[in-house]
Amino acid sequence: YTELDDNTGGLSRQAKSRVQRMMHYDVSLRPFVATVKLQESFKRDLSTVDGSEGNNAEATSESSSPMDSSPFMCTPQSFPPTPASRRMVLARGTRFADDVVFLARDQLRVHDGLQSTNERTKEMAQALTHGKRLAVFDADDASAGIDLTCGQHVATKVGNLLYCSTRSMVPILRNCFVYFEMTVLGRSGGGLIAQTSMATLSLGLSTKEMPPNTLVGAWKGSVGLCTTGQILVAGQWCSPDPTMSSFGDRATVGCLVCLDDSSAFETWDGVMITATVTFNINGQIVRPPVPSLPVSALDHHMPSQQNLATGLSGGTVPPSFTLPLLVPAEEELYPTLTLHSPGTSVMCRFSAGDIVAASRDVIGAPKKVPVFAVDGSLVFDGEE
């Protein structure tokens, strides 16, 4: 190892100041020449591993290439030299660990579902096992501006598109009440985005027909509750009391839905069925005003949640809680999230173990009717 006498390293004063500012300690800027020699025993070991007694230099390069390609190897050549790059490496390791933990937890829940006494829960667990799917956001069905972390439970907007949407990997169960929640985690932005305004997003339900760069609720067969408190149903706005239905950071929004196949009727667009939807924000039910509902929602073919609940259990639900949504009979409904403001993160709660709601009253569910989560787990049984 030999250092030259040049103390500047050929750098300008500004470049020298930048180097010293980026490092934790003083670094010599002198150019140097270093020669690395391998011991004879180490060369023979490399030749043995490579399976040939040929060129030692070639054996060394071939045997070291797999290590260099590993993302977890930190050799003097690959170890991040600056605080910013070291922080990125640590964040990548942390993200990998989070994904593994969440994935293990989700798979254990599916395994527990196989032993459930509830037939719907058991059937759903079997379907998830055979289809190798989980109740998380679908990475293959997400917008290019969506970054999924924590085992695809957390969606963050990182792109420049106006609207970035992602759907659940699993559709909701039919002919029963299904409940899920999403929690707004806030806006981090990695310190690069000035967080001067509230998060703007919309969450609800949609079919596979809705493009990933569309606001949920703007497409037919979809409905979404916006942070402004407005509800968008198949392209038509419905405006509840904004003081009661607007939400922002740290809010948990729930959605109760029942896709009823017995409500099928013929239209010019084919056979349609009705999904009754009820939103709540932090346990407070959102009541859409009846005059603001779409005209089709008042059609006599469409049963209210009150009639549906009566047919299922004999219970009653105030009709002002429900919002009817027309869905093509051959389509499935998926929990959907649309992010608008940059850096916004939202966590999905698609399993009964993650649900925050403590009683069926706060979600608008009828009495003595089982309520399932997206993964088929039982949120409230029929005896509660």
Disulfide bonds with the S-S distance in Angstrom:
none
